[in-house]
């Protein structure tokens, strides 16, 4: 066993041809609060500028 290597660890590989995960660093994070999932979704979309194609749960059951 090598020094500093855990006996059950395995090397990281890209099995299955999956694309690597992209991480975006936010240099000045802000704290936001939302009362429910719909409000949280709206805040995220406002901050990222992205819209979801998934219907809102409130509209799906109306």
mmCIF file of the N, C-alpha and C atoms, coordinates in Angstrom:
data_MODEL
# 
_entry.id   MODEL 
# 
loop_
_atom_site.group_PDB 
_atom_site.id 
_atom_site.type_symbol 
_atom_site.label_atom_id 
_atom_site.label_alt_id 
_atom_site.label_comp_id 
_atom_site.label_asym_id 
_atom_site.label_entity_id 
_atom_site.label_seq_id 
_atom_site.pdbx_PDB_ins_code 
_atom_site.Cartn_x 
_atom_site.Cartn_y 
_atom_site.Cartn_z 
_atom_site.occupancy 
_atom_site.B_iso_or_equiv 
_atom_site.pdbx_formal_charge 
_atom_site.auth_seq_id 
_atom_site.auth_comp_id 
_atom_site.auth_asym_id 
_atom_site.auth_atom_id 
_atom_site.pdbx_PDB_model_num 
ATOM 1   N N  . UNK A 1 1  ? 0.841   -1.188 0.000   1.00 0.00 ? 1  UNK A N  1 
ATOM 2   C CA . UNK A 1 1  ? 0.000   0.000  0.000   1.00 0.00 ? 1  UNK A CA 1 
ATOM 3   C C  . UNK A 1 1  ? 0.880   1.244  0.000   1.00 0.00 ? 1  UNK A C  1 
ATOM 4   N N  . UNK A 1 2  ? 0.514   2.220  -0.848  1.00 0.00 ? 2  UNK A N  1 
ATOM 5   C CA . UNK A 1 2  ? 1.276   3.461  -0.926  1.00 0.00 ? 2  UNK A CA 1 
ATOM 6   C C  . UNK A 1 2  ? 0.955   4.351  0.266   1.00 0.00 ? 2  UNK A C  1 
ATOM 7   N N  . UNK A 1 3  ? 1.925   5.147  0.640   1.00 0.00 ? 3  UNK A N  1 
ATOM 8   C CA . UNK A 1 3  ? 1.718   6.092  1.732   1.00 0.00 ? 3  UNK A CA 1 
ATOM 9   C C  . UNK A 1 3  ? 0.759   7.179  1.263   1.00 0.00 ? 3  UNK A C  1 
ATOM 10  N N  . UNK A 1 4  ? -0.240  7.497  2.089   1.00 0.00 ? 4  UNK A N  1 
ATOM 11  C CA . UNK A 1 4  ? -1.187  8.564  1.773   1.00 0.00 ? 4  UNK A CA 1 
ATOM 12  C C  . UNK A 1 4  ? -2.322  8.140  0.868   1.00 0.00 ? 4  UNK A C  1 
ATOM 13  N N  . UNK A 1 5  ? -2.402  6.864  0.514   1.00 0.00 ? 5  UNK A N  1 
ATOM 14  C CA . UNK A 1 5  ? -3.479  6.403  -0.355  1.00 0.00 ? 5  UNK A CA 1 
ATOM 15  C C  . UNK A 1 5  ? -4.404  5.497  0.439   1.00 0.00 ? 5  UNK A C  1 
ATOM 16  N N  . UNK A 1 6  ? -5.676  5.780  0.385   1.00 0.00 ? 6  UNK A N  1 
ATOM 17  C CA . UNK A 1 6  ? -6.663  4.974  1.097   1.00 0.00 ? 6  UNK A CA 1 
ATOM 18  C C  . UNK A 1 6  ? -6.786  3.625  0.396   1.00 0.00 ? 6  UNK A C  1 
ATOM 19  N N  . UNK A 1 7  ? -6.869  2.526  1.134   1.00 0.00 ? 7  UNK A N  1 
ATOM 20  C CA . UNK A 1 7  ? -6.896  1.207  0.509   1.00 0.00 ? 7  UNK A CA 1 
ATOM 21  C C  . UNK A 1 7  ? -8.114  0.943  -0.376  1.00 0.00 ? 7  UNK A C  1 
ATOM 22  N N  . UNK A 1 8  ? -9.233  1.610  -0.130  1.00 0.00 ? 8  UNK A N  1 
ATOM 23  C CA . UNK A 1 8  ? -10.441 1.370  -0.927  1.00 0.00 ? 8  UNK A CA 1 
ATOM 24  C C  . UNK A 1 8  ? -10.662 2.420  -2.012  1.00 0.00 ? 8  UNK A C  1 
ATOM 25  N N  . UNK A 1 9  ? -9.739  3.351  -2.175  1.00 0.00 ? 9  UNK A N  1 
ATOM 26  C CA . UNK A 1 9  ? -9.937  4.398  -3.168  1.00 0.00 ? 9  UNK A CA 1 
ATOM 27  C C  . UNK A 1 9  ? -9.610  3.871  -4.558  1.00 0.00 ? 9  UNK A C  1 
ATOM 28  N N  . UNK A 1 10 ? -10.254 4.467  -5.543  1.00 0.00 ? 10 UNK A N  1 
ATOM 29  C CA . UNK A 1 10 ? -9.990  4.087  -6.924  1.00 0.00 ? 10 UNK A CA 1 
ATOM 30  C C  . UNK A 1 10 ? -9.747  5.352  -7.729  1.00 0.00 ? 10 UNK A C  1 
ATOM 31  N N  . UNK A 1 11 ? -9.019  5.235  -8.820  1.00 0.00 ? 11 UNK A N  1 
ATOM 32  C CA . UNK A 1 11 ? -8.758  6.430  -9.629  1.00 0.00 ? 11 UNK A CA 1 
ATOM 33  C C  . UNK A 1 11 ? -10.043 6.950  -10.268 1.00 0.00 ? 11 UNK A C  1 
ATOM 34  N N  . UNK A 1 12 ? -10.116 8.249  -10.443 1.00 0.00 ? 12 UNK A N  1 
ATOM 35  C CA . UNK A 1 12 ? -11.283 8.880  -11.052 1.00 0.00 ? 12 UNK A CA 1 
ATOM 36  C C  . UNK A 1 12 ? -11.174 8.716  -12.561 1.00 0.00 ? 12 UNK A C  1 
ATOM 37  N N  . UNK A 1 13 ? -12.228 8.225  -13.178 1.00 0.00 ? 13 UNK A N  1 
ATOM 38  C CA . UNK A 1 13 ? -12.222 8.058  -14.624 1.00 0.00 ? 13 UNK A CA 1 
ATOM 39  C C  . UNK A 1 13 ? -13.517 8.608  -15.198 1.00 0.00 ? 13 UNK A C  1 
ATOM 40  N N  . UNK A 1 14 ? -13.507 8.883  -16.477 1.00 0.00 ? 14 UNK A N  1 
ATOM 41  C CA . UNK A 1 14 ? -14.696 9.378  -17.170 1.00 0.00 ? 14 UNK A CA 1 
ATOM 42  C C  . UNK A 1 14 ? -15.364 8.218  -17.896 1.00 0.00 ? 14 UNK A C  1 
ATOM 43  N N  . UNK A 1 15 ? -15.879 7.287  -17.153 1.00 0.00 ? 15 UNK A N  1 
ATOM 44  C CA . UNK A 1 15 ? -16.553 6.131  -17.737 1.00 0.00 ? 15 UNK A CA 1 
ATOM 45  C C  . UNK A 1 15 ? -17.877 6.564  -18.349 1.00 0.00 ? 15 UNK A C  1 
ATOM 46  N N  . UNK A 1 16 ? -18.221 5.969  -19.457 1.00 0.00 ? 16 UNK A N  1 
ATOM 47  C CA . UNK A 1 16 ? -19.503 6.257  -20.079 1.00 0.00 ? 16 UNK A CA 1 
ATOM 48  C C  . UNK A 1 16 ? -19.501 7.497  -20.948 1.00 0.00 ? 16 UNK A C  1 
ATOM 49  N N  . UNK A 1 17 ? -18.384 8.167  -21.103 1.00 0.00 ? 17 UNK A N  1 
ATOM 50  C CA . UNK A 1 17 ? -18.311 9.335  -21.962 1.00 0.00 ? 17 UNK A CA 1 
ATOM 51  C C  . UNK A 1 17 ? -19.084 10.531 -21.452 1.00 0.00 ? 17 UNK A C  1 
ATOM 52  N N  . UNK A 1 18 ? -19.300 10.623 -20.155 1.00 0.00 ? 18 UNK A N  1 
ATOM 53  C CA . UNK A 1 18 ? -20.037 11.753 -19.592 1.00 0.00 ? 18 UNK A CA 1 
ATOM 54  C C  . UNK A 1 18 ? -19.208 13.027 -19.693 1.00 0.00 ? 18 UNK A C  1 
ATOM 55  N N  . UNK A 1 19 ? -19.878 14.121 -19.962 1.00 0.00 ? 19 UNK A N  1 
ATOM 56  C CA . UNK A 1 19 ? -19.206 15.415 -20.025 1.00 0.00 ? 19 UNK A CA 1 
ATOM 57  C C  . UNK A 1 19 ? -18.841 15.863 -18.614 1.00 0.00 ? 19 UNK A C  1 
ATOM 58  N N  . UNK A 1 20 ? -17.736 16.562 -18.461 1.00 0.00 ? 20 UNK A N  1 
ATOM 59  C CA . UNK A 1 20 ? -17.363 17.039 -17.125 1.00 0.00 ? 20 UNK A CA 1 
ATOM 60  C C  . UNK A 1 20 ? -18.355 18.091 -16.626 1.00 0.00 ? 20 UNK A C  1 
ATOM 61  N N  . UNK A 1 21 ? -18.492 18.185 -15.330 1.00 0.00 ? 21 UNK A N  1 
ATOM 62  C CA . UNK A 1 21 ? -19.389 19.157 -14.716 1.00 0.00 ? 21 UNK A CA 1 
ATOM 63  C C  . UNK A 1 21 ? -18.718 20.518 -14.730 1.00 0.00 ? 21 UNK A C  1 
ATOM 64  N N  . UNK A 1 22 ? -19.454 21.539 -15.130 1.00 0.00 ? 22 UNK A N  1 
ATOM 65  C CA . UNK A 1 22 ? -18.914 22.895 -15.140 1.00 0.00 ? 22 UNK A CA 1 
ATOM 66  C C  . UNK A 1 22 ? -19.322 23.603 -13.860 1.00 0.00 ? 22 UNK A C  1 
ATOM 67  N N  . UNK A 1 23 ? -18.373 24.257 -13.241 1.00 0.00 ? 23 UNK A N  1 
ATOM 68  C CA . UNK A 1 23 ? -18.623 24.980 -12.002 1.00 0.00 ? 23 UNK A CA 1 
ATOM 69  C C  . UNK A 1 23 ? -18.341 26.453 -12.250 1.00 0.00 ? 23 UNK A C  1 
ATOM 70  N N  . UNK A 1 24 ? -19.289 27.308 -11.888 1.00 0.00 ? 24 UNK A N  1 
ATOM 71  C CA . UNK A 1 24 ? -19.104 28.745 -12.050 1.00 0.00 ? 24 UNK A CA 1 
ATOM 72  C C  . UNK A 1 24 ? -18.869 29.355 -10.682 1.00 0.00 ? 24 UNK A C  1 
ATOM 73  N N  . UNK A 1 25 ? -17.748 30.033 -10.531 1.00 0.00 ? 25 UNK A N  1 
ATOM 74  C CA . UNK A 1 25 ? -17.399 30.679 -9.267  1.00 0.00 ? 25 UNK A CA 1 
ATOM 75  C C  . UNK A 1 25 ? -18.098 32.030 -9.186  1.00 0.00 ? 25 UNK A C  1 
ATOM 76  N N  . UNK A 1 26 ? -18.790 32.263 -8.097  1.00 0.00 ? 26 UNK A N  1 
ATOM 77  C CA . UNK A 1 26 ? -19.463 33.538 -7.867  1.00 0.00 ? 26 UNK A CA 1 
ATOM 78  C C  . UNK A 1 26 ? -18.614 34.329 -6.889  1.00 0.00 ? 26 UNK A C  1 
ATOM 79  N N  . UNK A 1 27 ? -18.092 35.456 -7.351  1.00 0.00 ? 27 UNK A N  1 
ATOM 80  C CA . UNK A 1 27 ? -17.164 36.223 -6.519  1.00 0.00 ? 27 UNK A CA 1 
ATOM 81  C C  . UNK A 1 27 ? -17.868 37.036 -5.439  1.00 0.00 ? 27 UNK A C  1 
ATOM 82  N N  . UNK A 1 28 ? -19.110 37.411 -5.656  1.00 0.00 ? 28 UNK A N  1 
ATOM 83  C CA . UNK A 1 28 ? -19.822 38.196 -4.640  1.00 0.00 ? 28 UNK A CA 1 
ATOM 84  C C  . UNK A 1 28 ? -21.204 37.587 -4.411  1.00 0.00 ? 28 UNK A C  1 
ATOM 85  N N  . UNK A 1 29 ? -21.289 36.528 -3.622  1.00 0.00 ? 29 UNK A N  1 
ATOM 86  C CA . UNK A 1 29 ? -22.586 35.884 -3.400  1.00 0.00 ? 29 UNK A CA 1 
ATOM 87  C C  . UNK A 1 29 ? -23.547 36.786 -2.632  1.00 0.00 ? 29 UNK A C  1 
ATOM 88  N N  . UNK A 1 30 ? -24.832 36.589 -2.881  1.00 0.00 ? 30 UNK A N  1 
ATOM 89  C CA . UNK A 1 30 ? -25.860 37.341 -2.171  1.00 0.00 ? 30 UNK A CA 1 
ATOM 90  C C  . UNK A 1 30 ? -26.803 36.349 -1.496  1.00 0.00 ? 30 UNK A C  1 
ATOM 91  N N  . UNK A 1 31 ? -27.459 36.781 -0.450  1.00 0.00 ? 31 UNK A N  1 
ATOM 92  C CA . UNK A 1 31 ? -28.410 35.935 0.262   1.00 0.00 ? 31 UNK A CA 1 
ATOM 93  C C  . UNK A 1 31 ? -29.810 36.288 -0.202  1.00 0.00 ? 31 UNK A C  1 
ATOM 94  N N  . UNK A 1 32 ? -30.544 35.289 -0.655  1.00 0.00 ? 32 UNK A N  1 
ATOM 95  C CA . UNK A 1 32 ? -31.930 35.492 -1.056  1.00 0.00 ? 32 UNK A CA 1 
ATOM 96  C C  . UNK A 1 32 ? -32.804 34.540 -0.257  1.00 0.00 ? 32 UNK A C  1 
ATOM 97  N N  . UNK A 1 33 ? -34.054 34.927 -0.073  1.00 0.00 ? 33 UNK A N  1 
ATOM 98  C CA . UNK A 1 33 ? -34.980 34.041 0.633   1.00 0.00 ? 33 UNK A CA 1 
ATOM 99  C C  . UNK A 1 33 ? -36.244 33.897 -0.202  1.00 0.00 ? 33 UNK A C  1 
ATOM 100 N N  . UNK A 1 34 ? -36.807 32.700 -0.171  1.00 0.00 ? 34 UNK A N  1 
ATOM 101 C CA . UNK A 1 34 ? -38.032 32.414 -0.902  1.00 0.00 ? 34 UNK A CA 1 
ATOM 102 C C  . UNK A 1 34 ? -38.976 31.653 0.014   1.00 0.00 ? 34 UNK A C  1 
ATOM 103 N N  . UNK A 1 35 ? -40.259 31.945 -0.116  1.00 0.00 ? 35 UNK A N  1 
ATOM 104 C CA . UNK A 1 35 ? -41.252 31.306 0.754   1.00 0.00 ? 35 UNK A CA 1 
ATOM 105 C C  . UNK A 1 35 ? -41.619 29.900 0.291   1.00 0.00 ? 35 UNK A C  1 
ATOM 106 N N  . UNK A 1 36 ? -41.517 29.645 -1.028  1.00 0.00 ? 36 UNK A N  1 
ATOM 107 C CA . UNK A 1 36 ? -41.881 28.329 -1.546  1.00 0.00 ? 36 UNK A CA 1 
ATOM 108 C C  . UNK A 1 36 ? -41.053 28.012 -2.788  1.00 0.00 ? 36 UNK A C  1 
ATOM 109 N N  . UNK A 1 37 ? -41.278 26.838 -3.357  1.00 0.00 ? 37 UNK A N  1 
ATOM 110 C CA . UNK A 1 37 ? -40.492 26.379 -4.500  1.00 0.00 ? 37 UNK A CA 1 
ATOM 111 C C  . UNK A 1 37 ? -40.693 27.266 -5.727  1.00 0.00 ? 37 UNK A C  1 
ATOM 112 N N  . UNK A 1 38 ? -41.907 27.722 -5.950  1.00 0.00 ? 38 UNK A N  1 
ATOM 113 C CA . UNK A 1 38 ? -42.179 28.568 -7.115  1.00 0.00 ? 38 UNK A CA 1 
ATOM 114 C C  . UNK A 1 38 ? -41.452 29.904 -7.016  1.00 0.00 ? 38 UNK A C  1 
ATOM 115 N N  . UNK A 1 39 ? -41.439 30.481 -5.828  1.00 0.00 ? 39 UNK A N  1 
ATOM 116 C CA . UNK A 1 39 ? -40.733 31.745 -5.636  1.00 0.00 ? 39 UNK A CA 1 
ATOM 117 C C  . UNK A 1 39 ? -39.225 31.545 -5.789  1.00 0.00 ? 39 UNK A C  1 
ATOM 118 N N  . UNK A 1 40 ? -38.707 30.426 -5.276  1.00 0.00 ? 40 UNK A N  1 
ATOM 119 C CA . UNK A 1 40 ? -37.286 30.124 -5.421  1.00 0.00 ? 40 UNK A CA 1 
ATOM 120 C C  . UNK A 1 40 ? -36.925 29.977 -6.895  1.00 0.00 ? 40 UNK A C  1 
ATOM 121 N N  . UNK A 1 41 ? -37.756 29.285 -7.654  1.00 0.00 ? 41 UNK A N  1 
ATOM 122 C CA . UNK A 1 41 ? -37.527 29.102 -9.087  1.00 0.00 ? 41 UNK A CA 1 
ATOM 123 C C  . UNK A 1 41 ? -37.493 30.451 -9.801  1.00 0.00 ? 41 UNK A C  1 
ATOM 124 N N  . UNK A 1 42 ? -38.408 31.344 -9.441  1.00 0.00 ? 42 UNK A N  1 
ATOM 125 C CA . UNK A 1 42 ? -38.457 32.665 -10.062 1.00 0.00 ? 42 UNK A CA 1 
ATOM 126 C C  . UNK A 1 42 ? -37.194 33.463 -9.760  1.00 0.00 ? 42 UNK A C  1 
ATOM 127 N N  . UNK A 1 43 ? -36.699 33.375 -8.526  1.00 0.00 ? 43 UNK A N  1 
ATOM 128 C CA . UNK A 1 43 ? -35.476 34.090 -8.149  1.00 0.00 ? 43 UNK A CA 1 
ATOM 129 C C  . UNK A 1 43 ? -34.287 33.549 -8.935  1.00 0.00 ? 43 UNK A C  1 
ATOM 130 N N  . UNK A 1 44 ? -34.179 32.232 -9.034  1.00 0.00 ? 44 UNK A N  1 
ATOM 131 C CA . UNK A 1 44 ? -33.068 31.618 -9.773  1.00 0.00 ? 44 UNK A CA 1 
ATOM 132 C C  . UNK A 1 44 ? -33.111 32.022 -11.236 1.00 0.00 ? 44 UNK A C  1 
ATOM 133 N N  . UNK A 1 45 ? -34.287 31.997 -11.840 1.00 0.00 ? 45 UNK A N  1 
ATOM 134 C CA . UNK A 1 45 ? -34.414 32.378 -13.240 1.00 0.00 ? 45 UNK A CA 1 
ATOM 135 C C  . UNK A 1 45 ? -34.086 33.846 -13.455 1.00 0.00 ? 45 UNK A C  1 
ATOM 136 N N  . UNK A 1 46 ? -34.446 34.686 -12.511 1.00 0.00 ? 46 UNK A N  1 
ATOM 137 C CA . UNK A 1 46 ? -34.130 36.107 -12.625 1.00 0.00 ? 46 UNK A CA 1 
ATOM 138 C C  . UNK A 1 46 ? -32.623 36.325 -12.557 1.00 0.00 ? 46 UNK A C  1 
ATOM 139 N N  . UNK A 1 47 ? -31.959 35.598 -11.665 1.00 0.00 ? 47 UNK A N  1 
ATOM 140 C CA . UNK A 1 47 ? -30.519 35.774 -11.496 1.00 0.00 ? 47 UNK A CA 1 
ATOM 141 C C  . UNK A 1 47 ? -29.714 35.158 -12.629 1.00 0.00 ? 47 UNK A C  1 
ATOM 142 N N  . UNK A 1 48 ? -30.181 34.042 -13.190 1.00 0.00 ? 48 UNK A N  1 
ATOM 143 C CA . UNK A 1 48 ? -29.426 33.359 -14.241 1.00 0.00 ? 48 UNK A CA 1 
ATOM 144 C C  . UNK A 1 48 ? -29.870 33.742 -15.637 1.00 0.00 ? 48 UNK A C  1 
ATOM 145 N N  . UNK A 1 49 ? -31.062 34.299 -15.761 1.00 0.00 ? 49 UNK A N  1 
ATOM 146 C CA . UNK A 1 49 ? -31.567 34.669 -17.073 1.00 0.00 ? 49 UNK A CA 1 
ATOM 147 C C  . UNK A 1 49 ? -32.064 33.475 -17.869 1.00 0.00 ? 49 UNK A C  1 
ATOM 148 N N  . UNK A 1 50 ? -32.305 32.347 -17.206 1.00 0.00 ? 50 UNK A N  1 
ATOM 149 C CA . UNK A 1 50 ? -32.753 31.139 -17.889 1.00 0.00 ? 50 UNK A CA 1 
ATOM 150 C C  . UNK A 1 50 ? -34.199 30.849 -17.533 1.00 0.00 ? 50 UNK A C  1 
ATOM 151 N N  . UNK A 1 51 ? -34.923 30.280 -18.496 1.00 0.00 ? 51 UNK A N  1 
ATOM 152 C CA . UNK A 1 51 ? -36.312 29.896 -18.257 1.00 0.00 ? 51 UNK A CA 1 
ATOM 153 C C  . UNK A 1 51 ? -36.422 28.382 -18.369 1.00 0.00 ? 51 UNK A C  1 
ATOM 154 N N  . UNK A 1 52 ? -37.289 27.818 -17.578 1.00 0.00 ? 52 UNK A N  1 
ATOM 155 C CA . UNK A 1 52 ? -37.499 26.379 -17.564 1.00 0.00 ? 52 UNK A CA 1 
ATOM 156 C C  . UNK A 1 52 ? -38.706 26.031 -18.415 1.00 0.00 ? 52 UNK A C  1 
ATOM 157 N N  . UNK A 1 53 ? -38.657 24.879 -19.057 1.00 0.00 ? 53 UNK A N  1 
ATOM 158 C CA . UNK A 1 53 ? -39.781 24.398 -19.851 1.00 0.00 ? 53 UNK A CA 1 
ATOM 159 C C  . UNK A 1 53 ? -40.724 23.533 -19.017 1.00 0.00 ? 53 UNK A C  1 
ATOM 160 N N  . UNK A 1 54 ? -40.384 23.295 -17.756 1.00 0.00 ? 54 UNK A N  1 
ATOM 161 C CA . UNK A 1 54 ? -41.209 22.477 -16.873 1.00 0.00 ? 54 UNK A CA 1 
ATOM 162 C C  . UNK A 1 54 ? -42.362 23.332 -16.368 1.00 0.00 ? 54 UNK A C  1 
ATOM 163 N N  . UNK A 1 55 ? -43.612 22.854 -16.493 1.00 0.00 ? 55 UNK A N  1 
ATOM 164 C CA . UNK A 1 55 ? -44.749 23.656 -16.027 1.00 0.00 ? 55 UNK A CA 1 
ATOM 165 C C  . UNK A 1 55 ? -44.748 23.803 -14.518 1.00 0.00 ? 55 UNK A C  1 
ATOM 166 N N  . UNK A 1 56 ? -45.268 24.913 -14.056 1.00 0.00 ? 56 UNK A N  1 
ATOM 167 C CA . UNK A 1 56 ? -45.371 25.176 -12.628 1.00 0.00 ? 56 UNK A CA 1 
ATOM 168 C C  . UNK A 1 56 ? -46.356 24.199 -12.003 1.00 0.00 ? 56 UNK A C  1 
ATOM 169 N N  . UNK A 1 57 ? -46.074 23.699 -10.787 1.00 0.00 ? 57 UNK A N  1 
ATOM 170 C CA . UNK A 1 57 ? -47.008 22.771 -10.137 1.00 0.00 ? 57 UNK A CA 1 
ATOM 171 C C  . UNK A 1 57 ? -48.393 23.370 -9.925  1.00 0.00 ? 57 UNK A C  1 
ATOM 172 N N  . UNK A 1 58 ? -48.469 24.668 -9.671  1.00 0.00 ? 58 UNK A N  1 
ATOM 173 C CA . UNK A 1 58 ? -49.765 25.322 -9.455  1.00 0.00 ? 58 UNK A CA 1 
ATOM 174 C C  . UNK A 1 58 ? -50.584 25.335 -10.745 1.00 0.00 ? 58 UNK A C  1 
ATOM 175 N N  . UNK A 1 59 ? -49.920 25.523 -11.889 1.00 0.00 ? 59 UNK A N  1 
ATOM 176 C CA . UNK A 1 59 ? -50.621 25.562 -13.163 1.00 0.00 ? 59 UNK A CA 1 
ATOM 177 C C  . UNK A 1 59 ? -50.989 24.165 -13.647 1.00 0.00 ? 59 UNK A C  1 
ATOM 178 N N  . UNK A 1 60 ? -50.202 23.167 -13.306 1.00 0.00 ? 60 UNK A N  1 
ATOM 179 C CA . UNK A 1 60 ? -50.447 21.804 -13.767 1.00 0.00 ? 60 UNK A CA 1 
ATOM 180 C C  . UNK A 1 60 ? -51.700 21.211 -13.144 1.00 0.00 ? 60 UNK A C  1 
ATOM 181 N N  . UNK A 1 61 ? -52.034 21.631 -11.925 1.00 0.00 ? 61 UNK A N  1 
ATOM 182 C CA . UNK A 1 61 ? -53.192 21.084 -11.231 1.00 0.00 ? 61 UNK A CA 1 
ATOM 183 C C  . UNK A 1 61 ? -54.415 21.987 -11.314 1.00 0.00 ? 61 UNK A C  1 
ATOM 184 N N  . UNK A 1 62 ? -54.335 23.076 -12.058 1.00 0.00 ? 62 UNK A N  1 
ATOM 185 C CA . UNK A 1 62 ? -55.446 24.027 -12.130 1.00 0.00 ? 62 UNK A CA 1 
ATOM 186 C C  . UNK A 1 62 ? -56.541 23.539 -13.044 1.00 0.00 ? 62 UNK A C  1 
# 
